[in-house]
Amino acid sequence: MRHALRFLLPSCACPLRLALWVTLCAASTGHAQSPINVADHTGWNPWTTNGTTLLTDPLGDQQTGQGQDDFVGDSTYYGYAQKAGTLNGTDTFMFRARFNKFDGTNQWGGNGGNIGVGLDLDGNGSIDLVMVMVESSGNVNNRTRTVYFGSPGTGANTGPSTTTWTIDTSGTAIKQTLTAYNGSNGGTASYSLVQTTDGSAFGGTPDSWLTFAVSFQTLQDAIRKYARDSNGNIGVNSIFANWTVNYTTRISFIGYTSTQLNALNQDLFGTSGNNSSTLTWNQLGVSTPMQDAYGIVPEPATYAQLGALLLAGAFVAYRRQRRATSASALRSSTGA
């Protein structure tokens, strides 16, 4: 709802707009914008189907045999989570996924494929932007890890069988290079892969947490360049051309892993297999509700309060406008 009304900016000439803007801001705040750390194991908000029910993922449904890219999670151990705050003083999203296999031979290890996130920006059920964390090959201590973005393409992008996205890795691509956690730099690192600390062992061996962070600014730039709206327009020609990303921005997410940049061929988080299903994300139950940067889904009461306040604000603005119109008409009739 907030994004549908986000162009109603405050104006001294329009009391209703001002009242609406203040109400929307008040309904969307209330979380501390504090420093975050890739080594933190508290304060995470798990992905849910409706704000309360955890999105879960079964063991062994990853399609290419790489256990380190197999999402796992149940009602006890969340599978995907999110938080937001400042990292090195920069406003940042942080994502964490639980994977089946932790390679203890190298403590800071690597994942096998690419971990992707699809973003539904307008809440209509289709993916508007794709974000993929790509890890290079070779010695794990020398690998680079980069977050790239791309347009979802001209397909419907409402489910696995209709994805047509293309990731931009060109020299002019918007991207974010990640700094790996080394055991002591959690407050400055933007990537980590560590053994879980809550005891989960879905395959009989310890699981891993993969954590990566993306700044609000980078995501905002990517939305303005790559996001495709429901009219088929991209970037500066789309309704997302002037989007500003902040702590109250609400987005619906899907998570996946893939060995290919422009496809979903490993694990779709929140379901068993279904990498090529003809069902929609919503029908599969793999997309989150519209949630803010912290991963918080607003309670229904928030919308009820918002509606009441909007009606009150509209009535006040209407009464003021009527009084001003009547006073102006009286002055005109009396020659004042």
N, C-alpha and C positions, 0 to 999 in steps of 0.2 A: 504493500500500500504506500509505503514511504516513497518508493521510487516512482510510482505512478503520479505522485504529487510533488516531485522534487523540484520542479521548475517554479513553484509558487513561493518565490523568495520574498522576504519581508520588504515592505515598502511603506513609507510614511503616508502615502496617498491611498493605501488600501488596508484598513484595519483588519479585514477578514484574512488577508494574506499573512499579516503579522501574527495574528492570533493562531492561525493554522500552523505557521512555521514554528512558533514557540511550543505549541502542543506536540508537534511531531518530534521535536528535539527532546522535549521532556520525556516522551514515551519511549525514547530509544537510548537513553543514557542510564548511568547508574553503576558502571563497572570501572574499576581502577585501571588507568593506563600506566601500569607499572612495568619495570624491566622484566624481560623473559629470558630463558636460558635453555639451550637444547638439552642440557643435562637434568633439567627439572623433571620430576616424576609426579608432581602434584599440580593441581589447578587446570587439568585438561578437561575439556568438555567433549564427551564422546558423541559421535554422529548417531542420530536417531531417525526413526521413520516418522515420528509425529511430535517430537519434543520430549518424549518420555521412554519409548521403547527402543532399545539399542538395535542398531543395524548389526547383524551377525553374518559370519561367513564360515562355511564348513571347511574342514581339513581336506586337502588333496584334490581340490577342484581346479587347480591351475593346469593349463592345457599343454605346457611344453616341457614338463618334467623337472623344472627348477624350483625346488622347495623354498629357496630364499625369496621367491617372488609370489609365493602362495599366501594370500591374505588369510588370516584366521581371527576368529573372535566369537564370543558367545555372551550369554547374559551375565557371566561373571567377569570375563576378561574382554574389555572393549576391543574392537578391531581397528577403529579409526577415530581420531580425536583431533581437536583443534583448540588453539588459544591465540590471543593477540596481546601486544604490548610493545614496549620499546626494546630494540636490539641495537646496541651501540648508539643509542639515542635516536634511532629511526623507527617510526611506526611500522609494525611488521605483523603479518600473518605467520603462524607456525602450525604445521601439520605433522601428525604422527600416525604411522600405520604399524600394525602388528603382523609379523611374518612368521611362517612356520619353522624356518630353519635358521639358526644362528651359527655362523662359521667361527668357532672359537680359536682357530689357528691364527687368526689375525684379529686382535681385539677390536680394531676400528673398521674391519671388514668392508665388503662391498656387496651391492645387490647385483643380481644377474642381468636384469633387463632395465626397462624404463618404468618409472612410476608416474602415472598421469592423473590429472584432475580435470573433469569437465565442469564448466560453470554455466548455470542457467541464471542469467542476470535479471530477467524480467518476469520469472515465475510462470512461464507458459508451457513448461515441460520439455523444451528443446535446449540443446547445448548451444550457447552463444560464443563461448571462448574455450580453448583447450590449453592446458598448462602441463608441461612434461618435464620431469627431472631426468636428465640424461647423464649417465656415468661413463667415462672412457674406460678402455680396457688396459691390460698390462698390470704391472705390479701395483697392488692396492694402495701402497703408500704414495705412489706417484700419480694416481688418477685425478682427473678433474671432474667436477660435478657442476652441471649448468642447468638452470631452469629456462626452457624455451617456451614460446607461445605460438598459437596458430589459429587460423580461421576454421570454423567447423565445416566450411564448404557449402555446396548448394543442396545437399541432401536434407531430408527432414530433421535428422539428428535428434530424433525423439526416442531412439532405442538402439540396441547393438546393430541391428541389420540396416539401419539407415544412416550410419556415421560415414561422413565423407571428408573428415578434417585433414588439414595439411599444416604441418609444423614448419615454421620459418627458422632455419639455421644459417641463413645467409650472413654476409658481412654486415648488413644493415639491420639485422634482427634485434628486436628488443629481447634482452636476456638478463639473467642474474647469475653470476658465478658464485658458487657456494664455497665457504671455508669449512674444512672438515674439523670435527671435534677431535682433540688429541688427549683427552683425559683431564685437562686442566683449563681449557679455554671456552667453557660452556657459555659464558656471557658474551662472547664475541663470535663464536662459531655459528654457522647457519646450516650445518648438516651433521648428523651423527647416525651411526648404526651400532647399537649396543645390545647386549643381552637384557631381556626384560627383568625387572626387579620385583615383579609381583608373583613370581613362581609359575607362570604359564609354560606348559610344555605339551602342546597339542599333538605333536607327533612322537612323544616320548622323550624328546630332547628339548633343551631350552629354546624358547622363541626369541625373536629379535624385535626391537623397536627401531624403525627408520624414521628420523625426524628431519624435516627441512623447512626453511623459512624463506618467505618472499616479502619484500617491502610493499607497503601500500602504494608508493610512488611507481614502482616497477609494474605492479598489477594495473594501476590506473593507466599508465602509458600503453600497456598491452591492450587493454579494453578499447582505448581510443583508436588504436591502429588496426586491431584484428577482429574485434567482436562483430558478429553478424546479427542484425535484428530480424524480426519476423517478416519484414518487407524485403529481405534479401540484401539489404545495404550493409556495407562493411565500413568500419573505421569512421573517417570524417564525414561520410555520407549517411551514417546510421544514427539511430536515436541515442547511441552510446557515446557520441562524439565529444560531449562535454561532461562526461561522468567524472565525479570526484569520489574517490574511495577513502573512507574513513572508518572509525570504529563502529558506526551504526549502519554501514552499508550491508544490505541483506542479499544473500546469494544462496542458491540451492546447488549442492555439489554431488558429483558421482566420483568414485575412485576406481582406478584400474591399473593393471600392469601389462606391459607389452614388450616384445623383442623388436617390434617395428615402430618407428616414430609415428606413422600415419595410419595405424590400425590398432584394434583392441584384440590381441590374440593370446593373452595369458589368463588373467583373472579379473573378473568384474566384481568389485567388492559389494557384498550384500546379497549374493545369490549363489547357487550352485551351478557352475558352468555358464550356460546361456550367453556365451560370447557372440553368438550370431542370432540370437533370439529375435523373432519378429514382434515381440511384445515391447511396449514402451518402458522407459525407465520407471515411470510411476506404477505400471502394472507389475513389473518385476519387484518393485519395492526397494530399489537401490538408490534412489535420490533422497537427499535430505530435504526437510522443509526449508523455507527461506529463513536463513539465520544470519546473525550479525558476525562481525569479525572474530569475536570470542568463541563462536560456535553455539551461542545462546539462541534458542527459539523463543520469541515473545509469547507470553501467555495470552490466551483468549481474552482475559479480563482487560489486558492492555488495549485491545481493539475496542472493547465496549466502552471503556473510559474515554478513549480517543474520540469515538463517535459522539458521545455525549458532550464532550468539550467542544468539538467542532460545531455541533448544532448551537451550543450556547454562544460560541464566538460569532457564528453567522448571524444569529438573532441580534446580538449587540451591534454588530457592524451595520445591519439593516436598519435598526432603530436610529443610529447616529446619522446614517445617510438620509433617512426620511426627515429627521429634524433639520438637517442642513438644507435639504431641498425646500422644506416648508418655509424656513427662515428666509431663504433667498427669494422665494415667490412673494412673500409678504413685503420684503423691501422693494421689490419691483413694482408691486401694486400701489405702494404708498409713495413711490418716488424717492425713497430713502437711498 
